[in-house]
Amino acid sequence: MKNIVRYIPIIFTLVLITSCTKGSKAPVTTSTSGTITLMCDNSFENIIQQEIDVFEFQYPKAHILARYLPQQDVIDSLMQFKTRAIVAARDLTTKEKDYLRQNKRAVRSQMIAVDALALIVNPENTIEMISRKEMGDILTGKLTNWNEVEPSKMGEIRIVFDDEKSSTVQYMRDSLMNGQPFGKNVYAQNSIEGVFEAVKKNKNAIGVIGVSWITSDLRSSDLSTEQLVAELNEDKGVNMAEFDDSVKVLKVMGNTREAFKPYQQYIYDGRYPLFRHIYMIIASAGGTLEHGFYSFVTSFNGQKLIMKTGVMPAVMHPQVVQLGE
């Protein structure tokens, strides 16, 4: 009896090790069930988390574990086979897609929305608008004082981003700086919340942030997921989102003499000049949970949900309203 008692735990342990090894090769999912990891540019957390909440509510056996990271980390996770689904502010290059296909990954990508980068300042800041050129000169350190932008008693300008590796930094570098380095007045706060805090505490600061972080989401934050799903299923349009009044959103002037705030209509027709595309990219075959979530986000209701966050969905037209500005 002593020998039997001694050997049973050893045999049981071996069985467990064998079972775990076999089960770790390829978790089985369907388009509406299973568990996956999705990596998302942290600029788009407000957008994608709502999509996940609604999808999981409709399909209780589906579990999407989202991680919100700077864009380069998101792209790297896909290329290093750490995930099969990402959301980023750019599509994959042809070289990147070819690499994944060579490694037997079925790559699909689609633009899901048009995002705007909002410029936010402290409500006590007297400035109301800024041009693309002025913003570029501020970023490169050519303009360092608010009085150089317009007559003002404000002091030295401080630019705040969420993270030095973020897609907002990359966008500003590519679009406004003509290859020049950032000036000494540019800072990274290491989080979206840090950008808000810096602007609220410093009346000379100007924050660069995705527009979904400054919209009220049309009561979405006050609704349960069940109520949100019910609203999506109603045959009604979606009203335009309003801005958070704890910060001031600047108008931006592009190639015309008019300046605009990042309202959805102005993003849609291109009059607001600081915009970029959001892509969802999967490297997974049909019938998987990655594919199921991809299909939902690009569906009518998935796009309708995106509109509620203040950005412009890729395949829906906004309601045109008079803004009274």
Sine and cosine of phi, psi and omega as CSV:
sin_phi,cos_phi,sin_psi,cos_psi,sin_omega,cos_omega
0.00,0.00,-0.61,0.79,0.00,-1.00
-0.89,0.46,-0.65,0.76,0.01,-1.00
-0.91,0.42,-0.65,0.76,0.01,-1.00
-0.89,0.46,-0.72,0.70,0.01,-1.00
-0.88,0.47,-0.58,0.81,-0.04,-1.00
-0.94,0.34,-0.59,0.81,-0.13,-0.99
-1.00,-0.01,-0.40,0.91,-0.03,-1.00
-0.84,0.54,-0.73,0.68,0.03,-1.00
-0.86,0.52,-0.60,0.80,-0.01,-1.00
-0.91,0.41,-0.72,0.70,0.02,-1.00
-0.88,0.47,-0.68,0.73,-0.02,-1.00
-0.89,0.46,-0.65,0.76,0.02,-1.00
-0.89,0.45,-0.67,0.74,0.02,-1.00
-0.89,0.45,-0.62,0.78,0.04,-1.00
-0.89,0.45,-0.68,0.74,0.01,-1.00
-0.90,0.44,-0.69,0.72,-0.01,-1.00
-0.88,0.47,-0.69,0.73,0.00,-1.00
-0.89,0.45,-0.68,0.74,-0.02,-1.00
-0.90,0.43,-0.69,0.72,-0.01,-1.00
-0.90,0.43,-0.63,0.78,0.00,-1.00
-0.90,0.44,-0.70,0.72,0.01,-1.00
-0.91,0.41,-0.63,0.77,-0.08,-1.00
-0.97,0.23,-0.25,0.97,-0.09,-1.00
-1.00,0.05,-0.09,1.00,-0.09,-1.00
-0.93,0.37,-0.78,0.62,-0.09,-1.00
-0.44,-0.90,1.00,-0.09,0.04,-1.00
-0.83,0.56,0.71,-0.70,-0.04,-1.00
-1.00,0.06,0.79,-0.62,0.10,-1.00
-0.75,-0.66,0.33,-0.94,0.20,-0.98
-0.88,-0.47,-0.02,-1.00,-0.01,-1.00
-0.93,0.38,-0.23,0.97,-0.02,-1.00
-0.73,-0.68,0.24,0.97,0.00,-1.00
-0.47,-0.88,0.35,-0.94,-0.01,-1.00
0.94,-0.33,-0.16,-0.99,-0.03,-1.00
-0.74,-0.68,0.75,-0.66,0.05,-1.00
-0.68,-0.74,0.26,-0.97,0.11,-0.99
-0.93,-0.36,0.73,-0.68,0.06,-1.00
-0.87,-0.49,0.76,-0.65,0.06,-1.00
-0.98,-0.22,0.75,-0.66,-0.10,-1.00
-0.72,-0.69,0.68,-0.73,0.15,-0.99
-0.79,0.61,0.80,-0.60,-0.09,-1.00
-0.91,0.41,-0.23,0.97,0.10,-1.00
-0.91,0.42,-0.38,0.93,-0.13,-0.99
-0.94,-0.35,0.30,0.95,-0.02,-1.00
-0.85,0.53,-0.69,0.72,-0.01,-1.00
-0.86,0.51,-0.52,0.85,-0.05,-1.00
-0.98,0.18,-0.80,0.60,-0.14,-0.99
-0.96,0.29,-0.54,0.84,-0.02,-1.00
-0.90,0.44,-0.60,0.80,0.07,-1.00
-0.91,0.42,-0.64,0.77,0.04,-1.00
-0.87,0.49,-0.68,0.73,0.00,-1.00
-0.90,0.43,-0.71,0.70,-0.03,-1.00
-0.86,0.52,-0.71,0.71,-0.03,-1.00
-0.93,0.35,-0.67,0.74,0.00,-1.00
-0.88,0.47,-0.72,0.69,0.00,-1.00
-0.92,0.39,-0.52,0.85,0.07,-1.00
-0.91,0.41,-0.67,0.74,-0.01,-1.00
-0.96,0.28,-0.48,0.88,-0.02,-1.00
-0.78,-0.62,1.00,0.09,-0.13,-0.99
-0.87,0.50,-0.34,0.94,0.00,-1.00
-1.00,0.04,-0.01,1.00,0.02,-1.00
-0.99,-0.12,0.70,-0.71,0.01,-1.00
-0.72,-0.70,0.91,-0.42,-0.02,-1.00
-0.93,-0.37,0.92,-0.38,-0.02,-1.00
-1.00,-0.05,0.96,-0.28,-0.08,-1.00
-1.00,-0.10,0.66,-0.75,0.15,-0.99
-0.85,-0.52,0.75,-0.67,-0.06,-1.00
-0.95,-0.32,0.90,-0.43,-0.17,-0.98
-0.69,-0.72,0.23,-0.97,0.16,-0.99
-0.86,0.51,0.46,-0.89,-0.16,-0.99
-0.84,0.54,-0.68,0.73,-0.06,-1.00
-0.88,0.47,-0.60,0.80,0.05,-1.00
-0.91,0.42,-0.58,0.82,0.02,-1.00
-0.91,0.42,-0.76,0.65,0.01,-1.00
-0.88,0.48,-0.70,0.72,-0.01,-1.00
-0.87,0.50,-0.61,0.79,-0.03,-1.00
-0.89,0.46,-0.58,0.81,0.04,-1.00
-0.95,0.31,-0.70,0.72,-0.05,-1.00
-0.94,0.35,-0.40,0.92,0.01,-1.00
-0.99,-0.13,0.17,0.98,0.09,-1.00
0.89,0.45,0.52,0.85,0.06,-1.00
-1.00,0.02,-0.25,0.97,0.05,-1.00
-0.46,-0.89,0.27,-0.96,0.05,-1.00
-0.88,-0.47,0.14,0.99,-0.02,-1.00
-0.53,-0.85,0.76,-0.65,0.02,-1.00
-0.63,-0.78,0.31,-0.95,0.16,-0.99
-0.78,-0.63,0.81,-0.59,-0.10,-0.99
-0.57,-0.82,0.19,-0.98,-0.02,-1.00
-1.00,-0.01,0.23,0.97,0.12,-0.99
-0.49,-0.87,0.39,-0.92,0.12,-0.99
-0.98,0.18,0.27,-0.96,0.12,-0.99
-0.94,0.34,0.50,-0.87,0.11,-0.99
-0.97,0.26,0.27,-0.96,0.06,-1.00
-0.86,0.52,-0.65,0.76,0.02,-1.00
-0.88,0.47,-0.67,0.75,0.00,-1.00
-0.92,0.40,-0.67,0.74,0.03,-1.00
-0.90,0.43,-0.66,0.75,0.01,-1.00
-0.88,0.47,-0.64,0.76,0.00,-1.00
-0.88,0.47,-0.70,0.72,0.00,-1.00
-0.91,0.41,-0.66,0.76,0.01,-1.00
-0.92,0.40,-0.59,0.81,0.06,-1.00
-0.89,0.45,-0.41,0.91,0.05,-1.00
-0.98,-0.18,0.43,0.90,0.13,-0.99
0.88,0.47,0.63,0.77,0.11,-0.99
-0.95,-0.31,0.79,-0.61,0.04,-1.00
-0.99,0.11,0.96,-0.27,-0.14,-0.99
-1.00,-0.04,0.75,-0.66,0.12,-0.99
-0.72,-0.69,0.67,-0.74,0.05,-1.00
-0.59,-0.81,0.54,-0.84,0.03,-1.00
-0.46,-0.89,0.63,-0.78,0.13,-0.99
-0.94,0.34,0.80,-0.60,-0.04,-1.00
-0.95,-0.31,-0.27,0.96,-0.04,-1.00
-0.23,-0.97,0.28,-0.96,0.16,-0.99
-0.91,-0.43,0.89,-0.45,-0.04,-1.00
-0.99,-0.15,0.41,-0.91,0.11,-0.99
-0.88,-0.48,0.55,-0.84,0.13,-0.99
-0.99,-0.10,0.88,-0.47,-0.01,-1.00
-1.00,-0.02,0.57,-0.82,0.10,-0.99
-0.96,-0.27,0.89,-0.45,-0.09,-1.00
-0.90,-0.44,0.59,-0.81,0.03,-1.00
-0.71,-0.70,0.19,-0.98,0.07,-1.00
-0.90,0.43,0.65,-0.76,0.02,-1.00
-0.83,0.56,-0.37,0.93,0.01,-1.00
-0.99,0.15,-0.19,0.98,0.05,-1.00
-0.94,0.35,0.74,-0.67,-0.10,-1.00
-0.99,0.16,-0.27,0.96,-0.04,-1.00
-0.94,0.35,0.59,-0.81,0.00,-1.00
-0.88,-0.47,-0.44,0.90,-0.06,-1.00
-0.53,-0.85,0.32,-0.95,-0.01,-1.00
-0.48,-0.88,0.48,-0.88,0.02,-1.00
-0.99,-0.10,0.31,-0.95,0.07,-1.00
-0.84,0.54,-0.68,0.73,-0.02,-1.00
-0.90,0.45,-0.70,0.72,0.02,-1.00
-0.88,0.48,-0.66,0.76,0.00,-1.00
-0.90,0.43,-0.65,0.76,0.06,-1.00
-0.88,0.47,-0.65,0.76,0.01,-1.00
-0.93,0.36,-0.53,0.85,0.06,-1.00
-0.93,0.37,-0.69,0.72,-0.03,-1.00
-0.89,0.45,-0.59,0.81,-0.02,-1.00
-1.00,0.04,-0.05,1.00,0.04,-1.00
1.00,0.05,0.13,0.99,0.06,-1.00
-0.94,0.33,-0.59,0.81,0.11,-0.99
-0.94,-0.34,0.83,-0.55,-0.07,-1.00
-0.85,-0.53,-0.17,0.99,-0.05,-1.00
-0.77,-0.64,0.62,-0.79,-0.03,-1.00
-0.87,0.50,-0.47,0.88,0.00,-1.00
-0.92,0.40,-0.30,0.95,0.06,-1.00
-0.99,0.14,-0.24,0.97,0.04,-1.00
-1.00,-0.03,-0.72,0.70,0.08,-1.00
-0.35,-0.94,0.34,-0.94,0.01,-1.00
-0.81,0.59,0.86,-0.51,-0.12,-0.99
-0.34,-0.94,0.50,-0.87,0.09,-1.00
-1.00,-0.06,0.05,1.00,0.04,-1.00
-0.92,0.38,0.34,-0.94,-0.08,-1.00
-0.98,-0.17,-0.65,-0.76,-0.07,-1.00
-0.93,0.36,0.68,-0.73,-0.01,-1.00
-0.99,0.17,0.71,-0.70,0.10,-0.99
-0.85,-0.52,0.81,-0.59,0.03,-1.00
-0.99,-0.16,0.76,-0.65,-0.01,-1.00
-0.83,-0.56,0.76,-0.65,0.10,-1.00
-0.91,-0.41,0.17,-0.99,0.01,-1.00
-0.98,0.20,-0.67,0.74,-0.08,-1.00
-0.41,-0.91,0.59,-0.80,-0.04,-1.00
-0.91,0.42,-0.33,0.94,0.02,-1.00
-0.98,-0.20,0.17,0.99,-0.11,-0.99
-0.97,0.25,0.33,-0.94,0.02,-1.00
-0.94,0.35,-0.40,0.91,0.05,-1.00
-0.93,0.37,-0.63,0.77,0.08,-1.00
-0.89,0.45,-0.71,0.70,-0.01,-1.00
-0.89,0.46,-0.65,0.76,0.00,-1.00
-0.88,0.47,-0.74,0.67,-0.03,-1.00
-0.90,0.44,-0.63,0.78,0.02,-1.00
-0.90,0.44,-0.71,0.71,-0.06,-1.00
-0.96,0.28,-0.59,0.81,-0.17,-0.99
-1.00,-0.07,-0.52,0.85,-0.17,-0.99
-0.86,-0.51,-0.18,0.98,-0.21,-0.98
-0.93,-0.36,-0.08,1.00,0.07,-1.00
0.76,0.65,0.65,0.76,0.06,-1.00
0.98,0.18,0.02,1.00,-0.01,-1.00
-0.99,0.15,0.43,-0.90,0.01,-1.00
-0.97,0.24,0.33,-0.94,0.07,-1.00
-0.93,0.36,0.52,-0.86,0.08,-1.00
-0.97,0.24,0.06,-1.00,-0.03,-1.00
-0.97,0.24,-0.09,1.00,-0.05,-1.00
-1.00,-0.10,0.26,0.97,-0.05,-1.00
-0.95,-0.30,0.74,-0.67,-0.09,-1.00
-0.73,-0.68,0.50,-0.87,0.11,-0.99
-0.94,-0.33,0.74,-0.67,-0.07,-1.00
-0.99,-0.14,-0.10,0.99,0.05,-1.00
0.95,0.30,0.12,0.99,0.09,-1.00
-0.19,-0.98,0.37,-0.93,0.09,-1.00
-0.89,0.47,-0.70,0.71,-0.02,-1.00
-0.87,0.49,-0.56,0.83,0.02,-1.00
-0.90,0.44,-0.53,0.85,0.05,-1.00
-0.91,0.42,-0.72,0.70,0.03,-1.00
-0.87,0.49,-0.71,0.71,-0.03,-1.00
-0.89,0.46,-0.66,0.75,-0.01,-1.00
-0.90,0.44,-0.66,0.75,-0.01,-1.00
-0.94,0.35,-0.63,0.77,-0.02,-1.00
-0.94,0.35,-0.51,0.86,-0.05,-1.00
-1.00,-0.01,-0.37,0.93,-0.10,-0.99
-0.81,-0.59,0.94,-0.35,-0.06,-1.00
-0.95,0.32,-0.16,0.99,0.05,-1.00
-1.00,-0.08,-0.08,1.00,-0.09,-1.00
-0.99,0.12,0.48,-0.88,0.13,-0.99
-0.75,-0.66,0.84,-0.55,-0.05,-1.00
-0.98,-0.18,0.57,-0.82,0.05,-1.00
-0.92,-0.39,0.86,-0.52,-0.17,-0.99
-0.45,-0.89,0.50,-0.87,0.07,-1.00
-0.89,0.45,0.62,-0.78,-0.14,-0.99
-0.90,0.44,-0.43,0.90,-0.02,-1.00
-0.90,0.44,-0.33,0.94,0.00,-1.00
-0.99,0.15,-0.15,0.99,-0.02,-1.00
-0.88,-0.47,0.16,0.99,0.03,-1.00
-0.98,-0.18,0.42,-0.91,-0.08,-1.00
-0.99,0.10,-0.08,1.00,0.03,-1.00
0.87,0.50,0.38,0.93,0.11,-0.99
0.76,0.64,0.81,0.59,0.03,-1.00
0.95,0.33,0.05,1.00,-0.07,-1.00
-0.84,0.54,-0.58,0.82,-0.02,-1.00
-0.92,0.39,-0.36,0.93,0.01,-1.00
-1.00,-0.07,-0.09,1.00,-0.03,-1.00
-0.99,-0.14,0.56,-0.83,0.17,-0.98
-0.96,0.29,0.29,-0.96,0.03,-1.00
-0.87,0.49,-0.59,0.81,0.02,-1.00
-0.88,0.47,-0.70,0.72,0.04,-1.00
-0.91,0.41,-0.61,0.79,0.01,-1.00
-0.90,0.43,-0.67,0.75,0.05,-1.00
-0.89,0.47,-0.67,0.74,0.00,-1.00
-0.88,0.48,-0.66,0.76,0.03,-1.00
-0.91,0.42,-0.63,0.78,0.00,-1.00
-0.90,0.43,-0.57,0.82,-0.04,-1.00
-0.99,0.17,-0.18,0.98,0.08,-1.00
-0.97,0.25,0.55,-0.83,-0.02,-1.00
-1.00,0.07,0.92,0.40,-0.02,-1.00
-0.74,-0.67,0.43,-0.90,0.08,-1.00
-0.97,0.25,0.13,-0.99,0.02,-1.00
-0.92,-0.39,0.80,-0.59,0.03,-1.00
-0.95,0.30,0.30,-0.95,-0.01,-1.00
-0.97,0.25,0.64,-0.76,-0.01,-1.00
-0.96,0.27,0.52,-0.86,0.04,-1.00
-0.98,-0.22,0.29,-0.96,-0.07,-1.00
-1.00,-0.02,0.48,-0.88,0.12,-0.99
-0.89,0.46,0.82,-0.57,-0.07,-1.00
-1.00,0.03,0.11,0.99,0.05,-1.00
-0.99,0.17,-0.21,0.98,0.09,-1.00
-0.73,-0.68,0.31,-0.95,0.07,-1.00
-0.99,-0.16,0.76,-0.66,0.02,-1.00
-0.99,-0.14,0.83,-0.56,-0.05,-1.00
-0.99,0.17,0.54,-0.84,0.23,-0.97
-0.97,0.22,0.55,-0.84,0.00,-1.00
-0.83,-0.56,0.73,-0.68,0.01,-1.00
-0.99,-0.16,0.77,-0.63,0.02,-1.00
-0.99,-0.12,-0.88,-0.48,-0.04,-1.00
-1.00,-0.02,0.00,1.00,0.04,-1.00
-0.93,-0.37,-0.01,-1.00,0.01,-1.00
-1.00,0.03,-0.04,1.00,0.02,-1.00
-1.00,-0.09,0.53,-0.85,0.04,-1.00
-0.87,-0.49,0.54,-0.84,-0.09,-1.00
-0.68,-0.73,0.49,-0.87,0.16,-0.99
-1.00,0.02,0.32,-0.95,-0.09,-1.00
-0.98,0.18,0.83,0.56,0.15,-0.99
-0.97,0.24,0.42,-0.91,-0.08,-1.00
-0.84,0.54,-0.65,0.76,0.00,-1.00
-0.88,0.47,-0.64,0.77,-0.02,-1.00
-0.97,0.26,-0.47,0.88,0.13,-0.99
-0.93,0.38,-0.69,0.72,-0.05,-1.00
-0.88,0.47,-0.70,0.71,-0.07,-1.00
-1.00,-0.04,0.03,1.00,0.11,-0.99
1.00,0.09,0.05,1.00,0.00,-1.00
-0.95,0.31,-0.50,0.86,0.13,-0.99
-0.99,0.13,0.86,-0.51,-0.24,-0.97
-0.99,0.12,-0.28,0.96,-0.07,-1.00
-0.99,-0.17,0.99,0.11,-0.01,-1.00
-0.73,-0.69,0.35,-0.94,0.00,-1.00
-0.49,-0.87,0.27,-0.96,-0.04,-1.00
-0.99,-0.15,0.54,-0.84,0.07,-1.00
-0.94,-0.35,0.75,-0.66,-0.02,-1.00
-0.88,-0.47,0.62,-0.79,0.24,-0.97
-0.96,-0.29,0.75,-0.66,-0.09,-1.00
-0.76,-0.65,0.76,-0.65,0.07,-1.00
-0.81,-0.59,0.50,-0.86,0.07,-1.00
-0.82,-0.58,0.90,0.44,-0.11,-0.99
-0.50,-0.87,0.50,-0.86,-0.06,-1.00
-0.97,0.25,0.26,-0.97,0.09,-1.00
-0.88,0.47,0.50,-0.86,-0.01,-1.00
1.00,0.00,-0.09,1.00,0.04,-1.00
-1.00,-0.05,0.21,-0.98,0.01,-1.00
-0.92,0.39,-0.57,0.82,0.08,-1.00
-0.84,0.54,-0.70,0.71,-0.01,-1.00
-0.92,0.39,-0.62,0.78,0.02,-1.00
-0.89,0.45,-0.68,0.73,0.01,-1.00
-0.94,0.35,-0.64,0.76,0.08,-1.00
-0.83,0.55,-0.70,0.72,0.01,-1.00
-0.91,0.42,-0.59,0.80,0.02,-1.00
-0.93,0.37,-0.73,0.68,-0.04,-1.00
-0.88,0.48,-0.58,0.82,-0.03,-1.00
-1.00,0.01,0.00,1.00,0.01,-1.00
-0.99,0.17,0.09,-1.00,0.00,-1.00
-0.85,0.53,-0.76,0.65,-0.03,-1.00
-0.94,0.35,-0.57,0.82,0.06,-1.00
-0.90,0.45,-0.64,0.77,0.04,-1.00
-0.95,0.31,-0.59,0.81,0.05,-1.00
-0.90,0.45,-0.62,0.79,0.04,-1.00
-0.91,0.41,-0.61,0.79,0.05,-1.00
-0.87,0.49,-0.64,0.76,-0.01,-1.00
-0.87,0.49,-0.52,0.86,-0.02,-1.00
-0.93,0.36,-0.26,0.97,-0.01,-1.00
-1.00,-0.03,-0.04,1.00,0.08,-1.00
0.98,-0.17,-0.15,0.99,0.08,-1.00
-1.00,-0.10,0.06,-1.00,-0.09,-1.00
-0.98,-0.19,0.91,-0.41,0.03,-1.00
-0.89,0.45,0.45,-0.89,-0.12,-0.99
-0.95,0.31,-0.51,0.86,-0.16,-0.99
-0.84,-0.55,0.36,0.93,0.05,-1.00
-0.78,-0.63,0.51,-0.86,0.05,-1.00
-0.99,-0.11,0.67,-0.75,-0.01,-1.00
-0.98,0.21,0.33,-0.94,0.19,-0.98
-0.96,0.28,0.73,-0.69,0.01,-1.00
-1.00,-0.05,0.86,-0.51,-0.01,-1.00
-0.76,-0.65,0.36,-0.93,0.06,-1.00
-0.99,0.12,0.86,-0.52,-0.09,-1.00
-1.00,0.07,-0.31,0.95,0.05,-1.00
0.95,0.32,0.48,0.88,0.03,-1.00
-0.98,-0.19,0.00,0.00,0.00,0.00
